[in-house]
């Protein structure tokens, strides 16, 4: 890249994907006594594991997070610069001790300043596995999510100095409880909520949370004008893949090549397809829904399927599915993914930057993204690095020049 075309890097960053590392009491401090035996941290040899419903899971290798792989430790793997084919375990090495900035908001603010980040969404990490592991007991799921949300409010607040925006978790397994939880977090200041992109198991079995029976919840979401984030989590298709290839580990970082290819990010594509095909975003057209840490390479295939089916049976859709997607959905490509692809499919104002800090599969620092940037214009840099997340959150944008841009073809 020549000096004249050097990438503009001074846009104020609103990072749409950062994380906290919870302490074990995040799940247990406010968990009712009758559920205490269902969620336990247990010693297995020299390691601490989490056991849910008497089943130990190693999806997250160290659920205490006292020692973790360093931020960006897996960058070589995910950037495709791993000629020695090192495993994630090899790249992570012995790891590092957790620091206060990963545990509480005051210290995180100092790190944001050092990194040159203006604001960020902050997601829990343990929630990644709880809803999947506890799914057979919907009442337990609801209890654990509420316990986590109360702990998060204690430890982080839901908004900290108007720069850290935490994302309490909502499960739709029991719709009335989901409505109560939504009311609770909004009353306590939440500006966004987190949901798992997957079917939920309620008292009548598995179903999509986009079916009409969940409309009272979505009506509340739209009425509250609060955005919903669908963040990557423990894949719901694990049982299916296990029939092809018996697993040697459940760890999120120990998947085989076959497992990565087959799973891909099918869960987010299916979730968004359900929200569109089952009509949720048509019945509630003001919903703002973002896909975070699910990548973006699935968009083209999903758009193709929606277009093909719509051409065959337009009356089977509540509206044009592509128009519905572009109206209601924001997408954050992986840091190693293509911004241009999302702009050309979803739209210039619907693409979000996320660093995944401080996770090892993310970036060491958010501004490390610029070595992967595609040579974006100044306006696109403003949009991608922060203003589109501000639009999603309903906050004022920074770039004050003309906002209009061509609609994607």
C-alpha positions, 0 to 999 in steps of 0.5 A: 500500500502506498503512502498516499493510500495508507489506511486511515486509522484515527476513527474512534473505536467502538469495539463490538466484541470484548469479554470479561472473565468471570469468577466461579461465584458468577454462577453460584453467588445468587443461585437458589439453594435448590439448584446449588448441586446442579452447578459445581466446580470440581477438581479433576486431578490438578484441574478445576472443571465445571459440572452441570447436572452432574456432567463434567464439561471441558468446553472451556478448559479452565472455567475459573479463568485464573490462568488463560491463554494470552490475548491474541495467542491464536492469531497465527492460526486464525489468520492462516499464517500457521505453516508449522500447523501448530495446534491451538494448545501449542500456540497458547503455551503455558498461558498467563495469569488473569489481570484485573482488567479482565475481571472488573470495570475500573481496571478495564477502563485503563486498558481501553485508554492504553489501547485507544478504544473509546467504547465496547460491548463486554460479553460474559464468557462462562455463559458460553456453555451454561445454556447448552449444558443445562438445557435439559432443565429449563428452570435451571437455565433460567435460574443460572442466567438470572444468577449470572446477570445479578453477579454481572450487575454487582461486579461490572454494572450494566453500563460503566461510565458510558464506555463499557456496555455489558450484555446480560443474558436472556434465555427464551426457554421459558417465555414468561421468565424471559420477559421477566428477565428482560424487564429486570435487566432494563430496569437496572440499566442494560442497553443491550442483551445477549442471546444464544443463536440456537433452539431452546428447550422449554417444557414442551420440548425443543423449538425456535425462539422465533416461533409465534409463541415467543412473540410476547418476548419479542414485543417487549424487546421492540417496545423497549427499543433494546438491541439483541446480540446473538454471540457465538456459543457452544454449538447446538449441533454437537450431537449431530457431528459426534455421529460422524466423528466421535469426539476426543474432547469437548473443548472449544479449542480442540476441534478437528478439521472435520468438525470445524468444516462441518459445524462452520457457523451453521448455528447463526445462519439457522438462527437468522433464517428462523427469525426471517422465515418464521416471521419474527422480524416481519412482525417486529420490524424495528428489532435490532439484531446483531451477529457477533463472533460468528464470522461472515462467510456464511452470508453468501450461502444463506442469501443464496438459499433465501433467494432461491426459495423466495423465487420458488415460493414467494408467498411462503415468506412473510416478506422478501427475506433479503430485504428483511435481513438488511433491515434488521440484522447487523453482522461482525465479520471475524477480524481476519474476515472481509468487511467488503463482503458484508458491505456488499451483501448486508449493507454499508451501515450494518457491518461491525468491528469486533476484536474479541479481546482478551480471548486468545482467538481474538486480537492482542489489541483492537488496533492490531486489526489495521494490519489486516484492513482492506484499505478502507476509505475514511468514512468506511473506517469510521463506520466499521470501527465504531459508528455502525455499532453506535447506530446499532446501540442507538447512540450518536455517530461520530462522523458528521459528514453525509451518511448516505451510501449506495444500497448494496446490489 
